[in-house]
Amino acid sequence: MKHKDRNSKVTAATLLIALGIIYGDIGTSPLYVLNAIIDDKPITEMLVLGSISCIVWTLVFQTTIKYIWLTLKADNEGEGGIFSLYALVRRYRKKLIIPTIIGAVTLLADGIITPPISVVSAVEGLSAIEGLDKIIPNIPTVPIVIVILSLLFFLQRFGTHYIGTIFGPAMLVWFAMLFVVGISQVVLCPSILKALNPKYAIDLLANYPQGFWLLGGVFLATTGAEALYSDLGHCGKKNIRITWGFVKTCLIVNYLGQAVWLLNQGSTHLDGRKPFFEMMPDWFLIPGIIIATSAAIIASQALISGSFTLISEAMNLNFWPRVTVRQPSNLKGQIYIPSINSIMWVGCILVIWHFESSAKMEAAYGLAITMAMMMTTILLYCFLRYRLRWNKALAGFIFIFFFIIEVSFFIANIKKFPEGGYITVIISSLFFIIMYTVYFGRKINNKLTKFTRLEKYTAQIQELSCDESIPKFSTHLIYLTKANNYHEVEEKIINSIFSKKPKRADVYWFLHLHRTDEPYSLNYEVDELIDDKVIKVNINIGFRVQPRAELFFKKIVADLVEQKELNLHIRPDGSTKYNAEPDFKFVVIEKFLSVENEFELREGILLKSYFKLKSFSQTDEKAFGLDKSDVITELIPLVYHKVEKIDLIRKS
């Protein structure tokens, strides 16, 4: 709750932080949106005014109403994003898994496409500097962008808490520049304000040749809205809502300024020129390009950090294989995932090499986010209907209204598929296969787990503990269990205790890590089935908290000893005269796919893929934060469909 209270404050500092973290993606859209819409089309008043009107009303409906007003209501203890929203509504509908996975993977795809297009669009401004092409023919945009992004990804391992302090002031300068450059054009032609009238948007879509397909470019103006919701936890909804008024004004004024330049530049075609840079005075071009590049880098950083957070949540909600997660600084919530950093870096470089220019990248951009927004709309309906208990008709109207808008954008973006949209689909599909395999493979795995009542074995466990004819395995023997019920454990744990070589211990602990729907909850409950002998511990961990089972467990033991609820045996602190540390031993039981299985096609592919991914992921002891010196790993075969008929004949 402290996290939520902290983010509810509104000060000059928190507003500045919001500018630096939240608006990088949507804030850099003016670099390329009008280029994407106009492309090689003849520049006419209908096209320019209609495009600006479409952009403005897209920002009103999609960004302001859907995200700033409605979606920000769905804060999960101050946190946002597709998985936070899913955690809020999953109890009401069982069929939300696929929309959640699609929303997550398309956001990851966006994280790979946005950095290249933002940075390339900014660096391409160098071509607007008069005479530079004579000094440096064929300006090497691609190598420059590769160096910038490679350096950015390299710095992730050290954390961004130091450079992060300049993000707010840098983005304030960026938005101020958008406003000043835009207004300098608007004052030359105030009549451009008529473009705010929605009739120009309707006229463009209805009467301009193939006007509907222009929505694919228009949509790029709101692509950062989904990331805005994902970063809710960093700033709080009040700060986002207040700063959006300033940001939206700066964006619209800049778009209006570009429209003025387009209508007065004297040529029928763009011919590769960028209105954003062309409307700047010559003396300001170099500072403008530097500021634009800085803003693009900040936008990239926000998406990279957002991808780390997304994958961390996916792991904790069983959508992603367990991978190494590091904390490069002491700043709460800042994490670094080496494998995802490498995947995104390689993805960004390949996108740059493949497309080379921002004009070509625009074809790949937008398709992923339209899908992400559609999935959010589905989850948002469930939130409004079941969590906020809105009237069914009202929630249904909102769902249909935004779904129609987003389906329209999606259809318009589908046209880009042959031109580059296929890249988005390929990236999203690869991520989808991983998430689908992990989630449903783990579900099948868990379905085969058999539980038993622990009380049935407490007398036998006590007898084993007192049987001095069997060598002591450990003073404290701790099993990780998936059983939510206090009085249950897996049968495989009972087998581990008694089968083959029985494990004698003074105290048997059964530790369950329960993932909660709240992001930062961390508390525990203790149930002693036999005093100081058989103890079940349930630790409730939020889906944004990294599990450190051993650290948590030892803290719980210390609390119980301090409160005199537990006698640790041997010595009051559980140690011996030869060892100052209590004797703990964790047992982790892992499954492997048995050769005795006979699968149907889907089940075979799913389980084999799941265990293959599992072999590349972290071991359970690393994933749960256990020290190897205190851990015993036992492997047991998973038999899903046992081979029923064996054609084996004895030879006479």
Sequence and secondary structure as in RCSB ss.txt:
>XXXX:A:sequence
MKHKDRNSKVTAATLLIALGIIYGDIGTSPLYVLNAIIDDKPITEMLVLGSISCIVWTLVFQTTIKYIWLTLKAD
NEGEGGIFSLYALVRRYRKKLIIPTIIGAVTLLADGIITPPISVVSAVEGLSAIEGLDKIIPNIPTVPIVIVILS
LLFFLQRFGTHYIGTIFGPAMLVWFAMLFVVGISQVVLCPSILKALNPKYAIDLLANYPQGFWLLGGVFLATTGA
EALYSDLGHCGKKNIRITWGFVKTCLIVNYLGQAVWLLNQGSTHLDGRKPFFEMMPDWFLIPGIIIATSAAIIAS
QALISGSFTLISEAMNLNFWPRVTVRQPSNLKGQIYIPSINSIMWVGCILVIWHFESSAKMEAAYGLAITMAMMM
TTILLYCFLRYRLRWNKALAGFIFIFFFIIEVSFFIANIKKFPEGGYITVIISSLFFIIMYTVYFGRKINNKLTK
FTRLEKYTAQIQELSCDESIPKFSTHLIYLTKANNYHEVEEKIINSIFSKKPKRADVYWFLHLHRTDEPYSLNYE
VDELIDDKVIKVNINIGFRVQPRAELFFKKIVADLVEQKELNLHIRPDGSTKYNAEPDFKFVVIEKFLSVENEFE
LREGILLKSYFKLKSFSQTDEKAFGLDKSDVITELIPLVYHKVEKIDLIRKS
>XXXX:A:secstr
 HHHHHHT   HHHHHHHHHHHSHHHHTGGGTHHHHHHTTS   HHHHHHHHHHHHHHIIIIIIIIIIIIGGG  
BTTB SHHHHHHHHTTT GGGHHHHHHHHHHHHHHHHHHHHHHHHHHHGGGGGSTTHHHHSSS  HHHHHHHHHH
HHHHHGGG STTGGGGHHHHHHHHHHHHHHHHHHHHTT GGGGGGGSHHHHHHHHHHSTTGGGGHHHHGGGGTTH
HHHHHTHHHH HHHHHHHHHHHHHHHHHHHHHHHHHHHHS  SS TT  HHHHTS GGGHHHHHHHHHHHHHHHH
HHHHHHHHHHHHHHHHTTSS     B SSSSTT  B HHHHHHHHHHHHHHHHHH SHHHHTTTSSHHHHHHHHH
HHHHHHHIIIIIS   HHHHHHHHHHHHHHHHHHHHHHHTTGGGTHHHHHHHHHHHHHHHHHHHHHHHHHHHT  
EEETHHHHHHHHHHHH TTS EEEEEEEEEE   STTEEEHHHHHHHHSSS  EEEEEEEEEEEEESSSS EEEE
EEEEETTTEEEEEEEEETTS   HHHHHHHHHHHHHHTT    SSSTTS BTTBSS  EEEEEEEEEE TTB   
HHHHHHHHHHHHHHHHS  HHHHTT  GGGEEEEEEEE SSB          
